[in-house]
Amino acid sequence: MDDWPIIKENSKITDTKYIPDYFTHGVWSNTDLAEETGLKDHSLYRPVFLLTLNLSYQLWGDSALGYHILNLTLHGINTILVYFLVLGFLSPAYRMVAGMSAAIFAVHPVHVESVSWIAGMSDPLVSFFILSGFLLHRRWYQPAPPHTKWLYAIGAPLCFALALLSKETAIFFPLILIIYDALFQRGTWRSKPVIIRYLTYTALLLVYFVLRSNALDGDGAQQPGAWARINFQNFPVLLAFFTHYIQLLVFPSPLEYYYSPPSAGMFVLITGGLFFIGALSYLPRALRQQQGLYVLAVAWTVITLLPALPIALFDEPVFAQRVLYLPSVGFAMLMAWAIRQAQQRGHTIGAIVKTVAIAFLIFFSVSSMTEIADWENDTVFYTQAMKTSPDSFKPVAGLASAYARDTDQNTEAAIDLYLKAARLAPRETDKITFQENAARIYGQSGNISKSEQLYRDIVRRAPKRSSAWVGLGNNALARGEQQQALEFYQRAYEADPNNRIASHNLALAYQQLGKPERAAFFRRLAQTPPHVK
């Protein structure tokens, strides 16, 4: 998926000179794919994520092992942070409870997507800053020398700023801090220093939204912004997604990657719905009995899930397990509360609940190991995704790309899959793209006639498709028809003067035809960045 265009095939993360662009443009605008296809960003502004990829490239280049180690390291650190987060709400006598809740977080199957998928790094990354910021915020209330206290006061907002620049999930984090302060710092949370801290978080949010707006608007996005794409008629989908997410936190099965929104069956609705309603119904009692850990756990789970829910209101809603990475911290806190409550009620009940927690650990571990197998490589992943989303063209096109990249694979299979994706795709632009990919592979494998047939069908439907005219020119050149190739390349240039491949091929064609001046002109165009022209 995104590992290819954002990491493997992206020169924009290979040099530190590109780092300033990460803060002034969106994620996709900082890829070679955007330069080649004109793709514009419309929703993803994550400069710290791109900065992490850049620094990673300086250390281990494009070695997949290095990136996987980084993801695992981030997840391991987050597990340690969860341990200290939970322990801070318990007495030292409950270290085992904190350790068990952190272990549940460590092996929760919903994390497989975020940890196994390199581009899923943004979830462990933002969670690292959120957890660090919360611990620093809590530590600020504890007795400490003035100079140390200032470090906590500065460190917490700094972590929040870095979290915002890592992933949009962080925007509601100040709400969690307000709830924590109201529950655990009742005597001081309305004091002047605390109010100043809240104003600092508000200022950081405003700066973030200004930077984000300028970056994405400056990219000239072809697609409307997130709020413009919301369709409130899809509200039942949002409820189904929310229920499904809650169900996966409690009982993570089945664990699949969905390109098409999954249907919410009775098991999902009953399990997720009952658990959430039960959690809400206990809130009044928890508030009366001052069970702050329970209230904060429920709030953490819901608030960190909020940024992902509006996507369910899009015309093409996206359901993804990775959005549960940070909410699962709330689930780990809830497990710690349940174990402590049981132990306080007596040895027998405590032993039963601890046994249930151990059963969770075993079930989660086995499920995670099973789920990891689906992320072994592109072929395995897309084959599985085609089963879970049979009506979607995206896994079909992904598997076709996997076959096309692997020279040892069957090129006929890649072509058939691209043509199948073209039939499944609802948009004409996607249909043409996949048909063009099939035409290119036909040409590269020597089947010029079938390649020509597909390209001619494309230019008939889309006369301004510059890349298709280039393909026709390449086929003409393969047949030895230099003059016709020149004419096709000229049509490609006229359709898109910024197509540097067309300019480069025109330079070669004119050079072969003995016209060095025209060749030099198009050679200069091919070497000039589009925005300079």
N, C-alpha and C positions, 0 to 999 in steps of 0.2 A: 504494500500500500504506500503510505507516505514516506517510508524509509528510502525508496528509490529517488523521488524527485527532491526531497528535502535534504537527504544525506548523501547517498551513494552517487547520484548524478547531479550534484549541486556544487559548482565551484565557489559559490558565495559563502561557503563556510570554511574554505580552505586557506583563507588569508585574513589576517587581522585588519587589513585596510577596509574590509567590508563592515566592520563592527558598527560604525556610526549609522549606517543605513538601517540596522536592525531597529533603531529607535525612531526612525522617521518613516518607515514603511512596514506594511504587514508581513506576515510570515511568507505567504505565497509570492509576494512581490520580491522577496529576497531569494528567489530560486532561478536557476537557468530555464526551467520550464516556463516561467512567466515571460522571459525574454524571447523564448523560441515561439511561443504560441499566443502571446498577448494576454495571458491569464492575469486577471486583476483580483486583488484581495478585497474582501468585503466584511470579514468578521474576526479574523485571527490577528491579534496584536500581542506578540509574546517575545520581546527582545531578549530577555534573560534566557529563555529556552534556546534561542538561536545563538546567543553568546556562549552558552554551555556546549552546544554542538561545535562551535568554532574552536574553543579551547580544547575540547576533546580531540578534534582533528589534529591540532598541533602536537598532541601527545601520542596518538596511535593511528593517525591517518584514517583510512576507511576500513580498518580492521573491525569486523562485526564483534569480535570477542571483547575488544576494549569497551565498546558501547554497552554490551550486555553486562560486563563487570560493573560499569558505572551505574546502570539501572539497579542491579542487585545491591550495590553498596548503598545507594540512596534508600532503597527499601529497608535494608538492615538498620541504617541510622534512624529511619522513621520508626521502626519497631522499638528501638531503644528509647526514643523520645516519647512514644506512647506509654512505655513502662513508667517513665518518670512523671508523665502527665497524670496517669492514674494513681501512682503512689502518693502524689501530692494531695489527693483527696482522702487517703486512707492513713491509718496509723502505721508505724514501722512494723507492727505485728502482722500486717497483711501484705508483706512483700510477695508471698507466694501467690496471692490473689492478683496483684499487679502483674506479676510475671505470667500468670495464666492468661490474663486478658491481652497482654502484649503478644503472647504466642498465638492466640486466636487471630489477632490482627495480622501477624506475620504470615500465616498459612491460609488466610481467607481466599477462597477460589476466585472471587471477583477481582482480585489483584493480578491475575495471570495476564490479562490483556495489557495492563499498564506496565508490567515488569518485563514480560517476554517480548513485547513489541517495542522496538527501539524508539520510534517516534512517539510512543506512549509515555516517554520520559517526563513530559510536562506534568503528569499527575503526581508522581513521587517528588518532583522538584517543587511544585507549589505546596505540597503537603509538608515538605521539609521546612519551608519558610513559615508556614502557618503554625506548625507545632512549635517551632523555635520561638516565634513571636509570642505565642500564648504563654509558654514557660517563662519568658523574660518579663512579660506583663505581670504574671502572678508573682514572680520573684521580687518585683519592684515593691510590693506591699510588705515584704518581710524585712525585718531589721537588717541594716547593712550600713557600712560607712558611706558618707555622702558621695564620694567619688565613684564608688561602686554602684550606688543607686542611680547616678546619672548615666552610667553605662547601660543599666537596664532600661532607663527611660528613653534613651536614644535607640538602643538595640531593637526594642519591640516595634516601633514605627518603621525602622529601617527594614526589618524582616517583612512587615506588611507591604512596603513599597516593592520589595523584590518579589514577593508573592504575586502582587498585581501584575508585574511585568513578566511573570512566568506563565500564568493562565488566568482566564477570566473568573474562575471559580472563587477567587479570593475576595470578590467585591463585597460580600456580606459578612466578612470576618468581624468587623467592628460590632455587629449585632451580638455575636457570641461573647465578646468581651463585656458588653453592657449587661448581658444576662448573667455572666459570671460575677461581675462586680455587684449586681443587685442581690445575688444569692449569697455570696461569700464575704463581701466587703461592705456590709450594710452601714457600718459606722463611718466609712471614709469615702465611699464611691461618689458622693456628691460634693466632695471638697474641691477647692480651686485647682490644685495640681492635677486632679483626675479629669476635671472638665477641660483643662488645657490639653491634656492628652487626647481627649475625644475630639477636640477642635483640630489637633494635629492629624488625626486619622481622616477627618472630614476634608482637610486641605489636601492630603495626599490623594484622596479619591477624586477631588476636583482636578488636580494636576494630571492624574492618570487619564481621566475622561477627555481632557483637552488634548493630551499627547495622542491618545488613541484615535480621537476624531480627526485630528490633523493628518495623522499617518494614513488612515484608511481612506479619508476623503481625497487626500493628495494622490493616492494610487489610482484615482479615477475608476473605481470599481464599476464593472458592468452590471453586477447584480445589486439589488437594493439591500439596504442594511437589514439587520436582524428584525427590528421592530416593524419595518415595512412589510416583512414577509409573514407576519403572524396572521393566522386565520382562526378566529375565536370559535368558528364552527367545529374545530378539531378539539374542543375542550374535553369530550369523552376520551379522546386518545391520550390527552395529558393525564387524566385520572387513571387510565389503564397503565400507562407508563409508570406513574408514581407507585401504584399498587405492585407492579411487577418488580420495581427496584427494591421496595421494602421486602417482598418475598425472597428476592435473591440475597439480601443481607442475612435473613434468618435461615432460609433453606435454599442454598445456591445450586439449584438444579431445575431444569437443564441449563447448562452453560454453553451457549452458542454465540457465534458472531452473526448478527443479523444485518443484512443490507436493506431488506424490506422489514417494516415494523412487524414484530411478532404479534400474533393474535393472543389476547388475554383469555386463557381458559379458566374454567371454574376453580381449578387448584390455585392458580395465581391470584384470582380475585378474593377467594376465601382466605387463603393463608396471609397474603399481604394486607388485605383489608382488616381481618380480625386482629392481627398483630398491631396494626397502627391504631385502630379504634381502642384496643385494650390499653395501649400505651397512653393514649390521650385521656382515657377515662380514669387512669390512676394519677394523672397530674395534679388534680385538686388535693388529693390526699397527700401526695408527696410534698406539695407546697405547704400544707398545714403542718406536716411533721418535719418540715425543714430538711427534707432529703434532697439536698442540692445536687448531688452527683447524678441522681436520676433525672432531674429536670434539665440539667445541663446536657446530659447524654442525649435526651430526646431532641432538645433544641439544636445541638451540634449536628445530629443526623439530618434533620429536616432543613436547616439553614444552608448547610453545605451542598445539599441536593438541589436547592432552589435554582441556581444558575443554569442547570441542565434541563429543567422542565420546559421552558419556553420553546425549545427545539421541537417538542411534541406538537406545537401549534403550527409548525410550518406545513406547507403543502406536501413536502417530502420529509416527514418526521424521521428523526434519527434516534435509534435506541442503542445504547452502548454501555457495556459493563464498566468501562474505565471511569465513568462519572461517579462510581461508588467507592473509589479509592479513599477519598477524604471522609465521606459519610461513614465508612466502616470504622473510623476512629470512635464515633459515637456509639456504634454497636459494641465495640470492645469495652467502652466505659460502662455501658449498660450491663454487660456480662459481669464486670467487676462488682457493680452495685448488687446484682442478683446473688452472687456468691457470698458477698459480705453479709447481706441481709439473712441469707440462709444459715450462715455460721452463727450469727447472733441469736437465732431462734432455737439453736440446739445442735448437738453433735450429729444426730441422725439426719435431720433435714440438711445440715451443712454437707454431710457425706454424700447425700443423694444429689444435691445440686453440683457438687464438685465432680461427681461421676458423670453427670450430664455434660459438664464443661469439657471433661476429658473426651467424651464421645464426640462432641463438636470438633475438638482438635483432630481426632483421628479421621472423622468424616471429611473435614476441610482439607486435611493433608492429602488424602487419597484423591479427592476431587481435583485438587490443584495439579497433582502429578498427571492425572488423566487429561486435564485441560491443556497442560503444557504441550502435549503431543500434537495438538492441532496447530501449534505455532512453529512446527519444526522447520518448514521452508515454504516458499510461495506455492508450490504445487499442492502440498498437503493442505495448506490453509484455504486456498481458493476452491479446491475440490470439496472440502467440508462446507464452505460457505455456500456453494451452489446447492447443497442439500437443504440447508436451512432457509435459503432465500431463492427458491427455484424460479420465481418470476422476475428476478432482478437481473439486469444486464451487467451489473458491476463485477460480480465474482467471475462471470464468464469472460469478460474483457480482461480481468486480472490474470486468470489462468492462461489466456491467450498470450498475454505479455510475458508470462513466465516461460512458456514454451518458446516464444520468439527470442528471448534473451539467451536461452540455453541452446548452443549450436548442436548439441548432441540429441536434442529433442526432435520430434517429427514436425517439420514445417507445415505439413498438410493439416495436422491437428490444430496448430496455431491459426491457420487460415480459416478452418471450419469454425473455430470458436469465435474469431473476430466477426465472421459473417452471421453467426448466431446472435452475438451481442448486438449487431446492427439491426437484426429483426426484433429483438426485445426492447431496444432503447426507444423511449417515447419521443425524444427530441430529434429533430432532423439533423442538427449539428453533430450529435453523438453518432447517429447512423452513418453519416458521411465520414466521420473520423475513423470509425472501425472498418468501414469499407475501404478507406484509403490505406489503412494498415495492412489489410489483406492484399490489396493491390501492390503495395511495396514489397511484401514478402514474395508474392508471385514473381515480381520482376527480379528480385535478388536471387531467386532459385532457378531462374532461366525460363520460366513460363511467361514469355512476353505477351502472347496473345490474350491470355486471361487477365493479365495485369492491365493491358490496354483496354480491354472491355470494361473493367471496373472503373478505371480512370475516366473514360469517356462518359460513362453514366454519371459520374460525380460532377464533371464540368457541365453536363447538360442540366443537372439540377441546381448546381451552384457555380455559375460562370466566373465568379470572383474568387474561387478557391485557388489561391496562388500555389499552394503546395501540390495540388493535383496537376496543375499545368507543368510543374517541375517534374513530376513523375512521368507525364507523357513525354517530356523532353528527354528524360533518361532512357526511356524505352526506345525512342527514335534513335538516340545515340547508340544504343546497343545493337540496333539493326544497321548501323552505319549510315544513317540518313542525317548528316550533319546540318543541312539547311533546314530541314523540318524541325530538328531539335532546337535550332536557333529561334525559330518562330514560336515554338512552345515556351521556351525560356523567356522570350520577349513578352508573351501573354502573361506569364507568371509575374514578371516585373511590373507590367501595367496594372495587374490586379492588386499588387501590394509592393510599392517601391521600397518598403522596409524589409522585404524578404531577402536577407543577405545570401541565402543559398542560391536564389534566382540570379542575383548579381554576380556571385562567384561563377556559376555555370555559364552565364553570358560572357564573362571575361574569358573563360577557357574556350568557348565556342568561337568567339571572334578571333582569338589567338590562332586557333587551328585553321580558320578561314583566311588568315593573312591580313587581319585588320588590327594592327597593334594599338592604334589610338583609341578605338572603341573598347578594346580589351582593357587598356589602362584605365579608362573612365569607369568601367564597371568593377574593376579590381579595387579602385579607391572606394566605391560605394560599399563593396563587400567588407572592407576593412574599417568602415566608419560606423560607430554605434548609432542606432536608430534615432536617439533623442538629439544627436548632433546634426543629423541631416535636416 
